[in-house]
Amino acid sequence: MLVALNTLTPRMRFNFTKPKIENWVFKLHYQVTVTVLLAFVILVCAREYFGEHIKCISDQGVPDHVIQTYCFFMATFTIVRHYNESMLQSGFLPHPGVGPLQDSDQTLRHTYYQWVPFVLFLQSICFYMPHFIWKKKEGGRIKALVDGLQYAGLALSEEDVKVGSNVVPSKASLGNRVDLIKKDIILRLRVSRTWSTWLVAMEVANLLHLMFQVWMIDMFLHGNFISLGSKVIGFSDWNQISDPLELVFPKVTKCIFHKYGPSGSIQQHDALCVMALNIIHEKIYVVLWFWFLFLFIASFFAVMWRIVSFFLYRRSLKFNEMMFRHASHSKFNPYNVIQVINGCQFGDWLFLYYLAKNMKRIVFQQLFERLAEELEKRDMPYDQDGHEEKGAEPVLIGRVDYDDETLPLKDDKKSS
């Protein structure tokens, strides 16, 4: 048990040095959910704390280990007619769903308990797959661009300073690094758009995958998972013997074993089985129901936020200032914001946003200003040799309305 817990310890640690390449909802899927599912697998397999999965008693003539092995593999059942609270309270029935079996009785067969640890482990792999695909498609581009800039805020000297295994860049080194990043962004805009496309696609995949997981668990529990949480919330009298969870996770079940008698006739042996691990199974799936509900709400709003961002990034100056201020904790010149936004598509805008979340404030400010200047040069008139015409007025593509404020794409001070 302790060895298994040690394998989960690295997943519980927060690594603040890794680049941020997804939002917190994405992390809930591949970090928190995967860790929770693996913890449940360990919990279900910890027999030294909860005993055997099944213990059965029957009449004389069948060894205990035989009847227990048979009932575990062939599944047990309960009788629908015997889920009667009044009969349970009066003592006519020993346990919910357990009583005499008639030919016309409807039974519920319980086979899921054989597969619970395997299904939980498979689910943990499935929840990690979107992140695995995203890491492969992202290719470490954000890390490559911001690598070596962790001490950029200390770039005050004229020469690089080495402190242990780390290097504090000089002003010139910082400027050169910013120019390289600017050129990379300008020359590889289509790559940035692909980067953003895969990010949004995996966020949508997380939402769809979660819906698939809910459907799969509902099928696994014979249609009882979707309404499980609402039944638990609506159940008010926990002093009753038969609670809603007993239908799905019975603690005591029946099992019938057949064998030949001394004369060759078939003998029927009725066994009563105690499902000790179902007390754990019911807690696991109730927790999963509430966690999946929260995860679905968070994932749905995360996808809706991407859609809202797509429609607002070209229409609201305040929205762009708020987003980049939130990412880099700094203010930007509105004219630079307009110039960059009008030179970008949504994929480029999203890439810049995540770049701002990973860069130091002073570095991203320099990058943003130089990126705005580079995009502004694209609007300048050129002569026949491809050089800027000296003294020429900049070509204004038009005027862009942001929040009822009309601002030119070129600073009037520069054009005067």
N, C-alpha and C positions, 0 to 999 in steps of 0.2 A: 504493500500500500504506500509506504513512504517513498519507495523507488518510483512508483507511478506519479506521485505528487511532485517529485523532483523534476520530472519531464515537463510538467506544466509551469514550473516556476519561471523559465525564460519568457513564456508568453504573457506573464503577469507584470513584467517589467516594462517601464516606459522608456523608450530611447528617444531623447530629444535631439540627437545629432542627425537622425535620418531626415532626408528631405521630405517635405509635405507634398505628396502628389495626389491626394484625394481628400475629401471632406470627412468630418467626424462620423457621419452616417455610414459612409463606406467602411470605416474602421469598426463600427459596431458589428458589421456582417462578418468580417474575416478575423477580427481579434476577439471581441467579447463573445460572440455566438459560438465560434469554434472552440474557444476555451471552455465555455459552459457545457457544450456537448461532450467534449473529451472528459471533463470532470464527471459528467453523468455516466459515461462508459466505465470509468474507474469505480464509481460508486456502485453500479450494478454488479460489477465483477468482484467486489470485495466480499467474498463469502465468509471470511473469517469474522466479520462483524455482524452479518445478517443470517448466517447459516445457509443451509441448502435451499435451492430454489423451490423445491417441492418436497413435502413429507406426506405420505399416504398411509392410512390404516384400513385394513380389510379383515374379513373373517379368516378362520384357520384354513390352511391348505395352499396359500400362495406366499412365498417368501417376501419380506418387506422390500428388499432391493429390486425384486422383479416387478412388483406392482408399481413402485415409484418410477423405475425406468420406463415402464410401459406408459404410464399416465403422463410422464413428461414429454415423451416423443409423440404420442398419439393424441395429446391435448385432453383437457378436461372440459366439463360443461356445467351449466346451471340451468334451472328450470324457471321459465318466465312466470308461471302461475304462483310460484312460491316467493315472489317479491311482494309480500303482503305485510304491511306494517302492523296491522291489527293482530294478525296471527302470530307475528314475531313477538309483539308485546305481550300477548296472552300465553306464550310459551308453547304453542302448537307446532312451531317450526324452530329447529335448532339454529339455523343460520339463514341469511337472505339467499334465496335461490336454491336451497337444499331441502329436499323432501322426497316423498315417494314419486316414482316416475310411472306415468301412464302412457299408453300408446298415442293418445291424442295430444299430449303435452308438447308445447313449443320449447325448444332448448336453445341456449346460447353457447356455442363452442368457443373456447378461449385458447387460441394458438399463438398469439402475438408474443407471449413471454419468452418463447424460444429464440426470438429474433431481435429483441430489444437492443442488446449491446451492439449487434452488427448494424442495425439500422441507424443507431445514434452515431456510430463511427463513420458510416457512409455519408450521413448528413453533414458531419464536420468537414469531410473532404469536399463535398458539394459547395458548402458555404465559403470555402477557401479558394475555389477555382476561379471566380471572377477576379479576385485580387491577383492570383497567379498569372492569369492571362494579361491583366492590365500591366503588371510589372514587366512582362516580356515585351509588350507593345510599347511601353513607355521608354524602355531601353536605357534608363538612367540618364536621360537628357538633362533634366533639372539639376541633378547632382553634378553632372559634368560642367554645367554653366556656372554654378555657384561654388564649385570646389575651389578652395584656396582663398575664399573671401570671408572666412569666419572672423578674421581679425582686421577687416577692412576699416572698421571704425577707429582703429589706432594708427592709420596711415598718415602720420604727421611728418615723418622724417624724409630726407631726400634719397636715402638708400634703404634697401631691404634689411630688416633686422631679424636675425635668427634667434629664437628663444626655445632652447631644447630641440624638440623635433618639429616645432612649428615655426612658420615664417610670417613676420608682420610686414606686409607689403609697403613700399614707399608710395609717394604721391604719383610718381611716374608709372610705377607698376600697376597701381590701381586704375589710372586713366587708360593704360593700354588694355587692361583686362576688360574694362567697360566698353572700349571700342570693339574688342573682339566679340563680346556678347551682342553688341548692337549689330555688327555685320552678320553674325550668325542668324539673328532674328530677321533681318532684312532679306538675306539671301535664301532663307529656308522657311518662308512663310507657309508654303504648302505643307511642309513637314509639321509645323506647329498646328495647322488645322487638323491634320491626321491625328496628332497627339490628343487634341481636344475631343475629336470625334470618338476616339476609343474610350476616353474617360467618360463622356456622357453615355456612350453605349453600355459600358459596364455598370454605370449607375442604374440605368433602366433594366439591365439584366439582373441586378440585385433584387429589384422590386418584383420582376416576373418570377425569378427563382424562388423568392420567399412565398409567393402565391402557390407555386408548384409544390413546395415543401408542406404547406398547410394541407393541400389536397392529398398529398401522398400519405401524411400521417392520419388523415381522416379515413382513407381507404385501409390503412394498416390497422386502425382501431375499429373497423367495421362501421364507419359512419358516425362515430361518437365524439370525434375531436372538435369539430367546428363549434358545436354547441356546449362543449365541456365547461368552458369558463363561465358562460352565462348561467348554466345550471348550478355551478358552485356559488356564484354570487346570489342567485335567487333562492338558494336553500337556506332557510332561516333557523330551523330547529335541528341543531346538531346533536341533540339528545336522542334522536330517533336511531333505531338499530340499522335501518336500511337508508343509507344516504345515496345521492346520485352517483357517486363514484363506485358504488358496489356493483352496478350494472356492467361497468367497463373493467373494473379491477377488483374482482371478488377475492376475498381473503380465504374463503372455504368453498371448495367445488366438489363435484362428483366425478367418478370415473368407473367405468364398467370393464372388467377383464373377463374374457372367455377362455376356457380351457376344457380339454376332454377329461371326463370322469373315468373311474375304474371300468365301467361297462361300455365305454366308447361314446356315451352321450355328452352333449355340450353343457358345461356348467357355467353359470354366470356368477361372478364375484363382484359385489358392489363395494367400491372403495370411497373413503372420504379423504380428500386431500387438502392440506393446509398450504396456501400460496404465500409464504413468508415475504417474498420479494415484492409482492404487489403493493405493500405499504410504501415501498420506495418508488415503484412505477407510477403510482397515482400522483405523488408529489412532483415527480419529474415532468409529467405531461401537463399538470396544472401550471407549473412554472413556465414551461415552454409556451403554453397558450397565451399567458399574459405577456411574455417576452416577445412573442411573434406579433401580438397585437400592437405593442409599442413600436416594434421594428417596422411594421407595415406603415403605421402612421408617419414615422420619421422618414422612411424611404419615399413615401408618396409625396410628402411636402418637399423633400430634397429634389425630386424630379420636377415638381411644379415650380420650384425656385429656379431651376435651369431654364424652364420655358419662359418664366417671367423675365429672367435676365436677358434672354435672347431678344425679347421685344423692347426692353428698356435701355440696353447699352447704347443704342443709336438715337434714343429719343429724350434722354434725361441727363443733363450735365450733373445735377446733384447726385443722381444715382451713381455715376462713374466716380465722382469725387468721394462719395461715401465708401464705395467698394475698395478703391485704391488706398484711401486713408485707413480703412479697417485692415487691409493686408499689410501695409508698410508703416502704419502709424505716423504718417507725415502728410503735409498738405502739398498740393500741386497747383501750378499756374493753370487757370482755366483754359487759356489759349493753347498750352501744350496738351492738355487733356483732349480738347477738340481736334487738334491736329493728329494726335495718335489714333483716336477713335475713328476719325474719318478715313484713315489710311489702313484700317484693320477690318477684318471680318470677325464674326463671333468667335471662331476658333482661335484667332490670334489674340483677341481680347482675353479669353479664358486662360490662355497660356501665359500672358503677361500678368494676370492676376495671381496665378500660382508662383510665378517668378518673384513677384513682390512679397509673397508670403515666406519665401525662402531666403531672400536677400536682406542684407543689412539696409537700414533705412537710408543712409547717406549714399550707398552704392546704387540703390534703385532710383533715387532722385536724379543722380547723374545720368544713369542709363535712360530714364524717361525723358529728360531734357534733350539728350543727344539723339534719341530716337525721334523725338518731335522735330528736331532740326533736320534730320535726314529725310523724313517724310515731307517736310516743308520744301526741301530742295526739288522734290519731284514736281512741284507746282510752279517752279520758276521758269521764265522764258529762256530759250537757248538760241544761239546763233547757228549758222550753217555748219560750223566745225564742232558743234556739240558742247560749247562752253556757255556759261551764263553770260547774258548780255549785261555789261556794266551800266549801272544807273537805271536799269529797267524796273518798272513797277512789277510786283509779283502778280501772277495770274490768280485771281480769286475764283475758285471753282463755283462758289455760290455762298449762300448764307445758310447756316444751320440753326434751327430753333430748338432751344433747350429750356424747358420750363418757362415758356413765355418770354424768354430773354433772347434777343437776336444778337449774335456775336459774329464778327467776321472771322474767317479762317486765318487771317494774317494780322499780326499785331500792328495797329496803326502807327505806333511809334517807329517801327522798323521801316515801314513803307513811306514815311514822310521824309 
